[in-house]
């Protein structure tokens, strides 16, 4: 997701109707090349994928790099690979044909290069991450270079390249005043790439001489500028006293109008704007808010309102004219889906302050329209709390899995999106409600691309259900998907991962979030099969008696002994019997006045019912009496012969104490619980 709030999987200028999605392999000469292409923690690999829309992966042996994408995409990736591998020891030189598509060349003064790069190229990488681009310092073959300048090669889609270019221009202009603005005043040069000026794309430049007005438009940490970009889809950047607005024609006209609204409302107290006939406009949404709820929605120093605006990529203004003295009129500007999400969020906050203000006049509604619409369903009892989840986690997973906008208000739920998104969301909610009431939904995932099926064996379904109820499922934190246990078309108990994704190729299924969630569940089930030891058997006191300090294979850890196989293996019972016999001769016969519970053998697979641990009251009624053991070291005080009655006294173990470090008499050793 780029800064303007849209998913840019494939740049539009790289995709045509005759292009097909194919996979090619690039030979790597050694580990050094692979390390450069992947980068630290895979950062370079991610930037290449964000800039080109390709899918990159290495084979198992690390000898090849697989590139999946269209022909034009793969060509851009080859140029980027050439630039990365040419960075060490020599200048980066690319041909004119290589920079024809998806590359912008910007000249900067050589003395500003360090400021643009930053320490360890951190500043350059931050610009790349914000604009989903990748940049290099180099030159184009056959293109003249002015003395004392460097060229910045910017790869990515049109929006991201323009954003990165204008941000660098603003930084350079703040260091070398007039470097770009003089050329604009003289030649009206907007520094656009020639290949980008297609269809309705262009740049509008506004001159704002008042520094206070420019600072108000940019905002603190460029917050207002970023919200304007998300709301309009344009690229806005300050270059000296000029405001560059790049985008399509309708987007630029809206951006100019919103800038005028901001500058007009700045001079009023409280801040409000005038919008003639807002209900007739298609780019704004009107919202009526009670006066006593306005402060709650705005928050301290506009903090709550700013958070909602950043979350949905919109901007909200108060209208100067109100419908009544008890209500305020607000307008929300931004893309249609973002406006709908913010609108429902505001209505939810109003309902929390004024119960019934929104839901009293609502009734259930389900639309059959194919386009964007809003459904409304009513819950009963605690169903709304179950669908919302703790800290709205289930609600966020529903939105991510179905692609719809979901918001619970009172005892109802609003579902916004197109017909397919709303239908998926209704299905997921019905499955969740069946699980809440103790049942298992019947799900047929054979012809569905949004549901992944993982078969469960034995008691695994009960364990996974408990994990899902407590919110500690293997995919709850790492993947935003709906995971539930149900029956497949054959009546078998399975785990279902619900997540709708647009797959670009046959390899996309393995690289998707849904596939990753399924792999996490499979790995978790394998771990559960191997780890079948009850918690009470991992107690340090129990394991300390099972460990053998005199064994040559003992590593010093009381929870492991190399002479025996780990708990959960196929020969568990036999190993435990050997261990018991091995220690019976070395254990003092006068250690306890009653026998310790004997070791039981465990099956390698998860049993249907795990044996219960021994009751602690069995020992609390008659605490064991421990016989005093010899203590050869003079600085180690002997433990008491009898327990205190409140718990277990420390039990000495026969071992070689010559390796123990002596302790001072003032600090006696801690007694075991």
Phi, psi and omega in degrees: 000123181274178186294332182279004169090008181243153176278126180242074179290315179231120176301139185297326182286350178261355187246132174225169186293329183272354180285142177241152181272112183232170182238129175237161182241133179250126182285132177254132184282336182188183181291330181296319178294318179297321180294322179292319182288329180277317180081178181289123182056029179074019184294316180296319178300318180293320180294323178296316180294320179293324184283327186251337184085003178280163173252123182246140176200150177262153176285176185297322181276350180075021182266340183228153172245120180272130181241117181249123180172187178283174182296316180292323177296314181295329176294318178294322178296321177299319178295319179294318176301318178298319180293320181293316182285345179265003185286334186270111169090346181212166182286152177272121180234126179237156179276167180295324180292333181288333182257011182289321181248132172057040175212129177245133180253123181236131177267137179229152176297144183296330182284348177262004184297317181295323179292324179291318181287314186080177181290120182063027181060027181292319181294320178296319179293325178295322176294321178298317182292324180290322182262003183054052179230176172220134189232152179219156171264120181193199180214157181261132181294127179088354179261127182293145179241128178291152182292135178080019180232158173237158178253136174253121178265119184246118179251140179156191176280174188297315181297312182294320179295320179293322178296310181297322180297313182291326177295317178293322178298319177296321178293316180295320181295327178289337179268310179249096186293131177087006183294320179255325185294326179296322178291328177289316179297326184275314187247354187056042181274122179264359175062031176280149173286135185299324181288346181272343184277065178239160182056237185250014183286139179190187183226133173247132182245127177246135178263120179236100185283332182286118183292329179294319178294319179296318179296324179293321179293320181288317179081173180290128183054034179060029182293315180294321179296318180293322178292323176296320179295318179293323183287328185256337185082004179269170171255120178242134179205148178264129175232095185067235178264012182250142175248112180271129178236109182246136180166191176282168188301310181294322178296318180292323178294319176296318180298319178298320180293318180294325176297320176297319178298317180297315182291327177288317181290341180295330184273358183254152179229116355289169184292122178209162185230165176250120177235109180290127178050065184292333181294334182275350181278144180267355183253005180228156174237130183266136182227131177260127185234133174298149183299323183284352177259351185295318181294324179294320181287322181289315181082174179292122181054039176064024185292314181295316180295321178297322180294319179292320179297318179290326181294319185256353179071044180229176172226139182241135179231153175265130178281146180289333180257130181249147180292330179206172182284350179261353184233153172245145177255126177244154173238140179244124180248145179150186176297155185303313181294320179294320178297320179295318179297316178293322179300313179293327177294318177295319180296326177295318179293325177294319180295326178294324180276323181234084182302131180092349182296326182260317192270346183298323183265010184263148173223160183300140182212134175223117186270152178252009181290144181283332182276197183288130178203178184234128172257157179222127178230150185249135179260167178236141175061231184268013180296322181294323178292324180291319180290326179289314179081170179291126181054032177061030180291314179297324179296318179294321178293324177297317179295318180291321184287320185267336185085357180268168174264119185239132180211125176270131179228115184064232177263014181240173182219128176262133179235115183242139178157187176281180188297317182295318180295317180293322179296316177300317182296320177299319179296313181299319180294319178298321177295318179297321180292325175296318178295322181297323181275010174092008179259181177235118183291150176267113186237126176255105185260015185291317183252024182245135177265354182257004182231128176249136186249132177232118183286144181244151182235143172059232184272009183294327180296319179295319179295317179293324176297319178295321178296320180291325179293323181273356179076020181245031178293157185298338181249009186290325184261328187272328184231130177275086181217161176271120180240125179212164182253130181206194181250137177274189184292341178263003180084010180273146178283125184222160169261132183245129177253116184254118178196121180271127179220152176270112182268130183270339182202179177293333178282345184294335182294322180286332183268000186281166177293324179296316178296323178294321177296319178296319178295324177296319179294318179298317179295321179295320179295322177295319178296323179293326178293322183283325183261089181249014182278128175297158182297327185290338179278350176267009178298140185297324180294317179296314183289332180293328177282335179278335179284154183243102181296332182275356180288138181291337180270001181286130185267001182099346178267126185286355181258005179212148178217122188292344183288344187234156179284156184290158179293136180105353179282173184292329181262036186295313183298316180295320180295319180295321177295318177297319180296319180296316178294326182294327183264348185295326181286331185269346182279132179297135182289333182267020184288320182229152173269003174213156188283146174283147179302133185287153179289135178253149179278147183239148175283155181289330179266169182291123180284163178291324180224121180279137181299142181282146176288160179295144180291137180289335179292340178296329180263336182287335179291317179229086183300141183293145176263126185257127178286140179296140180248152180294144179235097185293331184279130186288337184269355179263111181289148181283143177289159179295152183285334183235155179280165181281350181092340180273340182197210182261133175277163181293136183251116180289148178241135178289117179203171179281110184268007180291337181273356181286141177279129182294144178250156180286148181296336182289338182241090179292155180295150179291143179273143180291147181291000000 
